[in-house]
Amino acid sequence: MRLLDLPFIFFWWMLLLPLLLHGHSIILVLLSLIFTSLTNIVLNQIKLQVGHDTPVLHSLGYSHFVERVRWTLEWLGQDYVERMDAGVFNIFFSGLTVPRLDLPALRTTLGDSTAIVRYFWAAYAGTEKEGKASFLEPTAEVTTLEKEIIEALGGYSRQWMYYHVFQSKSLTLKAWGIDLPTVPQWQRTLLPFLYPLLKFYVSKGLKITESRAARALDKVKTLYDKIDEILDEEKKPFLTGAEPTIADITLASLGALTILPDNYTGGACSKPVFTLEELQTELPSSEYVNEIEAFRKRPTGQLILRMYANYRNQRP
């Protein structure tokens, strides 16, 4: 999202339109609505005609769902351009969530990490690139695991993290990308001033409370129990066998908030989101750090750490 992006300008035009038309004739209102609808159609086409076919990934630096898409694209060897925004700027200013992947060649946009993953599985199937996408095969076992991982680590791990990180303004601003040069300067400049509003917005949207954070932690631990059991019983190095699949990538990406592994984002962000030392210094208690250290020692945590150490930037 850039200040002069046409969709961004159009979003604010839509917000201001009722004020501009207040008190005017019904004919002018109808003409304005027709003009706005046609403009929206044209802008959507312009956005996807960028002069090349390279997909554009709209992202937040430390988003675990974005990380799942990045990892997938990089294992495929798929060229893409990443456009990174700060914190919750995308949804707050434009009403859009991330990850979003613009596909100019198809003149369409995919707005969900699972939709993006499934698209590339289907796009590569039956072509000379099919072998590259073998790790994406949506078998019954893989899709079941993905669903359980996303349910527990997609929302609950984020809810648990925010409860603790919100106790420190500096940690929150760092999580929202204030130190990342890949985030537009105007957004990084505004972040400290908008911090109270954005924090309130996220707190209400994600229902960040002490009781909900405790419940979220229980959900995460339940998922860890299940994955620990799978790894112990199957005696295999990865969730479904001898080679990592999209299930392992999903676990590692979404589980990163519970582990804070080295190489999180695979270099997309120039700095780590947090270190344990920062958390110990900035937070009023060591509860969050203690849980992270405990997760790291478990078989599930060990798999996540191994995925980042050995497979984040290269396929096996």
C-alpha positions in Angstrom: 0.0 0.0 0.0 1.6 3.2 -1.2 0.2 6.8 -0.8 -0.2 7.2 -4.5 -1.6 3.8 -5.2 -4.9 4.2 -7.1 -6.8 1.6 -5.0 -5.6 3.4 -1.8 -6.9 6.7 -3.1 -10.1 5.1 -4.3 -10.7 3.6 -0.8 -10.6 7.1 0.8 -12.8 8.5 -2.0 -15.4 5.9 -1.1 -15.2 6.9 2.6 -15.6 10.6 1.8 -18.3 10.2 -0.9 -21.3 10.3 1.5 -20.0 13.5 3.0 -19.4 15.1 -0.4 -22.9 14.1 -1.6 -24.8 15.0 1.5 -27.7 17.4 0.6 -27.3 17.0 -3.2 -30.0 15.9 -5.6 -30.8 12.2 -6.2 -29.7 12.4 -9.8 -26.2 13.6 -8.8 -26.0 10.9 -6.2 -26.9 8.2 -8.8 -24.4 9.6 -11.3 -21.7 9.6 -8.7 -22.4 6.0 -7.8 -22.3 4.9 -11.4 -19.0 6.8 -11.9 -17.6 5.2 -8.7 -18.6 1.7 -9.8 -17.0 2.1 -13.2 -13.9 3.6 -11.7 -13.6 0.6 -9.4 -13.8 -1.8 -12.4 -11.1 0.2 -14.3 -8.8 0.4 -11.3 -8.9 -3.4 -10.7 -7.8 -3.9 -14.3 -5.1 -1.3 -14.1 -3.8 -2.8 -10.9 -3.3 -6.2 -12.7 -1.8 -4.7 -15.8 1.6 -3.8 -14.4 3.6 -4.5 -17.6 4.7 -8.0 -16.6 3.4 -11.3 -15.4 5.3 -11.4 -12.1 3.0 -12.1 -9.1 2.9 -9.4 -6.5 2.7 -10.4 -2.8 1.1 -7.8 -0.5 2.5 -8.5 3.0 3.3 -7.6 6.5 6.9 -8.3 7.5 6.3 -10.7 10.4 2.9 -12.2 9.4 2.9 -15.9 9.9 0.4 -16.4 7.1 2.5 -14.4 4.8 5.5 -16.5 5.8 3.6 -19.6 4.7 3.2 -18.1 1.2 6.8 -16.8 0.9 8.1 -20.3 1.8 5.9 -21.9 -0.8 6.8 -19.5 -3.5 10.5 -19.8 -2.8 10.4 -23.6 -2.8 8.7 -23.5 -6.1 11.3 -21.2 -7.5 8.5 -18.8 -8.4 9.5 -15.2 -9.1 7.5 -12.7 -7.2 7.6 -9.1 -5.9 6.8 -8.4 -2.3 5.2 -5.2 -1.2 5.4 -4.9 2.5 3.3 -2.7 4.8 3.4 -1.8 8.4 1.4 -3.5 11.1 -2.3 -3.5 10.4 -2.1 -0.6 7.9 -3.6 -2.6 5.1 -6.8 -3.5 6.7 -7.1 -0.2 8.7 -6.6 2.1 5.7 -7.8 0.0 2.8 -10.1 -2.7 4.3 -7.9 -5.5 2.8 -6.1 -8.3 4.6 -2.8 -10.0 3.8 -1.4 -12.1 2.4 -2.8 -11.1 -1.0 -1.2 -12.3 -4.2 -1.9 -10.3 -7.4 -1.6 -12.5 -10.5 -1.3 -10.1 -13.4 -1.3 -12.9 -16.0 -4.7 -14.0 -14.9 -6.0 -10.5 -13.9 -7.0 -11.8 -10.6 -6.0 -11.6 -6.9 -5.9 -14.4 -4.3 -6.6 -13.3 -0.8 -5.9 -16.3 1.5 -2.8 -18.3 2.1 -4.5 -21.7 1.5 -6.1 -20.4 -1.7 -2.6 -19.3 -2.9 -1.0 -22.6 -2.0 -3.8 -24.6 -3.8 -3.6 -22.4 -6.8 0.0 -23.2 -7.4 -0.6 -26.9 -6.9 -3.2 -26.8 -9.6 -1.2 -24.5 -11.8 1.8 -26.8 -11.8 -0.1 -30.0 -12.2 0.3 -31.7 -15.6 3.1 -29.4 -16.6 6.9 -29.8 -16.8 7.0 -28.0 -13.4 4.8 -30.6 -11.7 7.7 -32.1 -9.8 8.5 -28.8 -8.2 5.1 -28.7 -6.6 5.1 -32.3 -5.3 5.3 -30.9 -1.7 2.0 -29.1 -2.2 0.0 -32.3 -2.9 -3.2 -31.9 -0.9 -3.6 -35.5 0.3 -6.2 -36.3 3.0 -3.5 -36.6 5.6 -1.9 -33.3 4.7 -5.2 -31.3 4.5 -6.3 -32.6 7.8 -3.1 -31.6 9.5 -3.2 -28.2 7.8 -6.7 -27.5 9.0 -5.8 -28.4 12.6 -2.5 -26.4 12.5 -4.2 -23.3 11.0 -7.0 -23.4 13.6 -4.6 -23.6 16.6 -1.6 -21.6 15.4 -3.3 -19.3 12.9 -5.4 -17.3 15.4 -4.7 -18.6 18.9 -0.9 -18.2 18.7 -1.3 -14.6 17.5 -3.9 -13.8 20.2 -1.5 -15.2 22.9 1.5 -13.3 21.4 -0.3 -10.0 21.2 -1.5 -10.2 24.8 2.1 -10.2 26.0 3.7 -8.0 23.3 1.0 -5.3 23.9 2.6 -4.8 27.3 5.5 -3.0 25.6 5.0 -0.2 23.1 8.5 -0.7 21.6 8.0 -4.4 21.1 4.6 -3.8 19.4 6.0 -1.2 17.1 8.8 -3.5 16.2 6.4 -6.3 15.4 4.5 -3.9 13.1 7.7 -3.1 11.2 8.9 0.2 12.4 12.5 -0.8 11.9 12.1 -2.4 8.5 13.4 -0.4 5.5 11.1 -2.4 3.2 8.1 -0.7 4.9 7.3 2.7 3.3 8.8 5.6 5.3 5.4 7.4 5.6 3.9 4.4 7.4 6.9 4.0 9.8 6.6 7.7 10.5 2.9 7.5 11.4 3.2 4.3 13.4 4.1 5.9 16.8 1.3 8.5 16.4 -1.3 5.9 15.4 -0.1 3.4 18.0 -3.0 3.9 20.5 -5.6 3.7 17.8 -4.1 0.7 16.1 -3.6 -1.1 19.4 -7.2 -0.5 20.3 -8.3 -1.7 16.9 -6.3 -4.9 17.1 -7.3 -5.5 20.7 -11.0 -5.3 19.9 -10.7 -7.2 16.6 -8.7 -10.1 18.0 -10.3 -9.9 21.5 -7.1 -9.6 23.3 -7.7 -10.2 27.0 -5.9 -12.1 29.8 -8.6 -14.9 29.9 -8.6 -15.3 26.1 -4.8 -15.4 26.0 -4.8 -18.2 28.6 -7.4 -20.1 26.6 -5.4 -19.5 23.4 -2.3 -20.9 25.0 -4.2 -24.0 26.0 -5.3 -24.4 22.4 -1.7 -24.1 21.2 -0.5 -26.6 23.8 -3.2 -29.1 22.7 -1.9 -28.8 19.1 1.6 -29.4 20.3 0.5 -32.5 22.2 -1.0 -33.9 19.1 2.0 -33.2 16.8 4.4 -34.5 19.5 2.4 -37.7 19.5 2.5 -38.0 15.7 6.2 -37.5 15.7 6.8 -40.0 18.5 4.5 -42.7 17.1 5.5 -42.5 13.5 9.2 -42.2 14.1 9.5 -40.1 10.9 11.5 -36.9 10.5 8.5 -35.0 9.2 4.8 -34.9 9.7 3.8 -37.3 6.9 7.0 -39.1 6.1 10.6 -38.8 5.0 10.2 -35.6 3.2 8.7 -32.2 4.3 5.4 -31.2 2.7 3.2 -28.2 2.9 2.0 -29.5 6.2 5.5 -29.1 7.7 5.8 -25.6 6.1 2.4 -24.7 7.6 3.5 -25.9 11.0 6.8 -24.0 10.8 5.3 -20.8 9.5 2.4 -20.6 11.8 4.3 -22.0 14.7 7.0 -19.4 14.5 5.2 -17.1 16.9 5.5 -19.8 19.6 9.2 -20.5 18.9 10.7 -17.3 17.5 13.2 -19.2 15.4 16.3 -17.8 13.8 15.8 -17.1 10.1 12.1 -16.4 10.5 11.0 -14.7 7.2 13.9 -16.3 5.4 15.6 -12.9 4.9 12.5 -11.0 3.8 12.8 -8.9 6.9 16.3 -7.5 7.6 15.9 -7.9 11.4 14.4 -10.6 13.6 11.1 -9.9 15.1 12.2 -10.4 18.7 15.0 -12.0 20.6 14.4 -13.7 24.0 16.8 -11.2 25.5 14.6 -8.3 24.3 11.5 -10.0 25.7 13.1 -10.5 29.0 14.1 -6.8 29.1 10.9 -5.2 27.8 8.2 -7.3 29.4 7.2 -7.1 33.1 7.4 -10.8 33.6 9.2 -13.8 32.2 6.0 -15.8 31.6 6.0 -15.4 27.8 9.8 -16.3 27.5 9.3 -19.3 29.7 6.6 -20.7 27.5 8.6 -20.1 24.3 11.6 -21.9 25.8 9.4 -24.8 26.8 7.9 -25.0 23.3 11.4 -25.1 21.8 12.3 -28.2 23.8 9.3 -30.2 22.6 9.4 -32.5 19.6 7.1 -30.1 17.7 9.3 -27.2 18.5 12.4 -29.1 17.5 10.8 -29.8 14.1 10.0 -26.1 13.6 13.6 -25.1 14.5 14.9 -27.8 12.2 12.7 -26.6 9.3 14.1 -23.0 9.7 17.7 -24.1 10.2 17.8 -26.6 7.3 15.0 -25.9 4.9 13.8 -22.3 5.0 16.0 -21.1 2.2 16.5 -24.4 0.3 14.5 -27.5 -0.5 15.8 -30.9 0.8 
